[in-house]
Amino acid sequence: SWEPITSLRPRKSIRSDEVFSLNDIPSTLALIPTNNNNTTTEANLTLNALWQLPSMIQAFDTISPNLKSYLLFQLLKRSSTNTLQFINSVSRRITSYLDALSLSRVSCVCNKWKSVIYSDNPSWKGLLLEDGYSPSDPLTHSSIIHDYKHLYARHHTLKQNWRKGRAQETWFKGHDKFVVTCLQFDDEEIVSGADDPIVSVSDQV
């Protein structure tokens, strides 16, 4: 679970002066289904509709607000739930403006947003650097990272544990007054040696 971040720094401001143009068409062509049931006529109709989009959007900008509302209402009536979703590139552009707390809240909205947030490595990597965390795993010290969200959560949890004093100290008898010169451990045992003739083996459980 995420804890409130005390200071949320403002992210980049969203531009509102960008319009759809013919340059957007090539990337949009990838959205056309290419299964065996598609005929040449259907594909041509889809391409023709795509090429008309810029002029349709320009015409939309010129009509009255009331007509815009009516047109949008008609489009919404004809759109399924799956249709009324941002494509991933648009969704990730939106998430690039959010801080860690906002990203965590957005991921709880629905499975679609959860998938977008969890796979948005560029945003999580940027937040790592902005918040002063190391882009390497604090436990394994590995610099090869495939899940920056998980890495950010680990850094944040460790930081909160130190801040709130959640670390639990465990003491055990070792070598009395002798100086420990070597130490090794795994998930089950702790083995230590000192400048005395004793090797201490302790069970972590």
C-alpha positions as CSV (number, residue, x, y, z in Angstrom):
1,S,0.0,0.0,0.0
2,W,1.2,3.5,-0.8
3,E,1.7,6.1,1.8
4,P,1.1,9.9,1.2
5,I,4.1,11.6,-0.2
6,T,4.6,14.8,1.8
7,S,5.8,17.0,-1.0
8,L,4.4,16.6,-4.5
9,R,6.4,18.6,-7.1
10,P,4.5,19.9,-10.1
11,R,5.1,18.0,-13.3
12,K,5.1,19.4,-16.8
13,S,2.2,21.5,-18.0
14,I,-0.1,20.0,-20.7
15,R,-0.2,21.8,-24.0
16,S,-3.7,22.5,-25.5
17,D,-2.7,23.9,-28.8
18,E,-1.9,20.6,-30.6
19,V,-4.2,19.4,-33.4
20,F,-4.6,16.2,-35.4
21,S,-2.9,16.3,-38.8
22,L,-1.9,14.1,-41.7
23,N,1.3,13.3,-39.8
24,D,-0.7,11.3,-37.3
25,I,-2.2,9.0,-40.0
26,P,0.8,6.5,-40.4
27,S,0.8,5.6,-36.7
28,T,-3.0,5.3,-36.8
29,L,-2.9,2.8,-39.6
30,A,-1.6,0.2,-37.2
31,L,-5.1,0.2,-35.5
32,I,-6.7,-1.3,-38.6
33,P,-7.6,-5.0,-37.9
34,T,-5.7,-7.4,-40.3
35,N,-7.6,-10.7,-39.8
36,N,-8.7,-13.0,-42.5
37,N,-12.3,-11.8,-42.5
38,N,-11.3,-8.3,-43.7
39,T,-12.0,-7.7,-47.4
40,T,-10.3,-5.3,-49.7
41,T,-13.4,-3.1,-49.7
42,E,-13.5,-2.8,-45.9
43,A,-9.8,-2.0,-45.8
44,N,-10.3,0.7,-48.4
45,L,-13.2,2.2,-46.5
46,T,-11.2,2.3,-43.3
47,L,-8.3,4.0,-45.0
48,N,-10.6,6.5,-46.7
49,A,-12.2,7.4,-43.4
50,L,-8.7,7.9,-41.8
51,W,-7.6,10.3,-44.5
52,Q,-10.8,12.3,-44.0
53,L,-10.2,12.7,-40.3
54,P,-8.1,16.0,-40.4
55,S,-10.8,17.8,-42.5
56,M,-13.5,16.4,-40.2
57,I,-11.8,17.7,-37.1
58,Q,-11.2,21.1,-38.7
59,A,-14.9,21.3,-39.6
60,F,-15.8,20.3,-36.0
61,D,-13.7,23.3,-34.7
62,T,-15.9,25.7,-36.8
63,I,-19.4,24.6,-35.6
64,S,-21.3,26.0,-32.7
65,P,-21.0,24.6,-29.1
66,N,-24.5,23.3,-29.2
67,L,-23.9,21.4,-32.4
68,K,-20.6,20.1,-31.0
69,S,-22.5,18.7,-28.0
70,Y,-25.1,17.1,-30.1
71,L,-22.5,15.5,-32.4
72,L,-20.5,14.2,-29.5
73,F,-23.7,12.8,-27.9
74,Q,-24.4,10.9,-31.2
75,L,-20.9,9.6,-31.3
76,L,-21.0,8.4,-27.7
77,K,-24.3,6.6,-28.4
78,R,-22.7,4.6,-31.2
79,S,-19.5,3.7,-29.2
80,S,-18.9,0.6,-27.2
81,T,-17.1,0.5,-23.9
82,N,-14.0,-0.8,-25.5
83,T,-14.1,2.1,-28.0
84,L,-14.2,4.7,-25.3
85,Q,-10.6,4.2,-24.2
86,F,-7.4,6.0,-25.0
87,I,-4.8,4.3,-27.1
88,N,-1.7,3.4,-25.1
89,S,0.4,6.2,-26.5
90,V,-2.2,8.8,-25.4
91,S,-2.6,7.1,-22.0
92,R,1.1,7.1,-21.4
93,R,1.4,10.8,-22.4
94,I,-1.2,11.5,-19.7
95,T,0.7,9.5,-17.1
96,S,3.9,11.3,-17.9
97,Y,2.5,14.4,-16.1
98,L,1.6,12.6,-12.9
99,D,3.5,12.1,-9.6
100,A,3.9,8.7,-7.9
101,L,0.9,9.1,-5.6
102,S,-1.4,10.1,-8.5
103,L,-0.1,7.2,-10.6
104,S,-1.0,4.8,-7.8
105,R,-4.5,6.2,-7.5
106,V,-5.1,6.0,-11.3
107,S,-4.0,2.4,-11.3
108,C,-7.0,1.6,-9.0
109,V,-9.5,3.0,-11.5
110,C,-9.8,-0.1,-13.7
111,N,-7.8,-3.0,-15.1
112,K,-7.0,-1.0,-18.3
113,W,-5.4,1.9,-16.4
114,K,-3.7,-0.6,-14.1
115,S,-2.0,-2.2,-17.1
116,V,-1.0,1.2,-18.5
117,I,0.5,2.4,-15.2
118,Y,2.3,-0.9,-14.3
119,S,4.0,-1.1,-17.8
120,D,4.9,2.6,-18.0
121,N,8.6,2.2,-17.3
122,P,9.7,5.7,-18.7
123,S,7.4,7.5,-16.2
124,W,8.6,5.4,-13.2
125,K,12.2,5.8,-14.2
126,G,11.8,9.6,-14.5
127,L,10.2,9.6,-11.0
128,L,13.1,7.6,-9.6
129,L,15.5,10.3,-10.7
130,E,13.3,13.2,-9.7
131,D,12.8,11.9,-6.2
132,G,16.6,11.3,-5.8
133,Y,16.5,7.5,-5.8
134,S,19.1,5.3,-7.4
135,P,18.1,3.6,-10.7
136,S,19.5,0.3,-9.3
137,D,17.9,-2.2,-7.0
138,P,18.7,-1.2,-3.3
139,L,18.8,-4.9,-2.3
140,T,20.5,-6.6,-5.1
141,H,22.4,-3.5,-6.4
142,S,21.7,-4.7,-9.9
143,S,21.6,-2.0,-12.6
144,I,19.6,-4.2,-15.0
145,I,16.0,-3.2,-14.3
146,H,12.9,-4.4,-16.1
147,D,10.2,-3.1,-13.7
148,Y,10.8,0.5,-12.6
149,K,7.4,0.7,-10.8
150,H,8.4,-2.2,-8.5
151,L,11.8,-0.6,-8.0
152,Y,10.3,2.8,-7.1
153,A,7.9,1.0,-4.6
154,R,10.9,-0.7,-3.0
155,H,12.9,2.5,-2.7
156,H,9.8,4.3,-1.3
157,T,9.0,1.5,1.2
158,L,12.6,1.5,2.5
159,K,12.6,5.3,2.9
160,Q,9.3,5.2,4.8
161,N,10.6,2.4,7.0
162,W,13.7,4.4,8.0
163,R,11.6,7.6,8.6
164,K,9.1,5.9,10.8
165,G,11.6,3.7,12.7
166,R,10.0,0.4,11.5
167,A,13.4,-1.4,11.3
168,Q,13.5,-4.2,13.9
169,E,16.9,-4.9,15.6
170,T,17.7,-8.4,16.5
171,W,20.6,-9.2,18.9
172,F,22.3,-12.5,19.5
173,K,25.3,-13.6,21.5
174,G,28.4,-13.8,19.3
175,H,32.0,-13.5,20.3
176,D,31.8,-11.5,23.5
177,K,34.6,-8.9,23.5
178,F,36.4,-10.3,20.4
179,V,36.4,-8.4,17.1
180,V,34.4,-10.0,14.3
181,T,36.6,-10.4,11.3
182,C,34.4,-12.2,8.8
183,L,30.6,-12.6,8.3
184,Q,28.4,-14.5,5.9
185,F,24.7,-15.2,5.8
186,D,21.8,-16.5,3.7
187,D,18.1,-16.9,4.3
188,E,18.6,-19.5,7.0
189,E,21.9,-19.0,8.8
190,I,24.4,-16.3,9.9
191,V,28.0,-17.5,10.2
192,S,30.7,-15.3,11.8
193,G,34.3,-15.6,12.8
194,A,36.4,-13.4,15.1
195,D,40.0,-13.2,16.4
196,D,39.1,-16.0,18.8
197,P,39.1,-19.7,17.9
198,I,35.3,-19.9,17.6
199,V,33.0,-19.9,14.5
200,S,29.5,-18.8,15.4
201,V,26.6,-20.2,13.5
202,S,23.1,-18.7,14.2
203,D,19.7,-19.7,12.9
204,Q,17.9,-16.7,11.4
205,V,14.5,-18.3,12.1
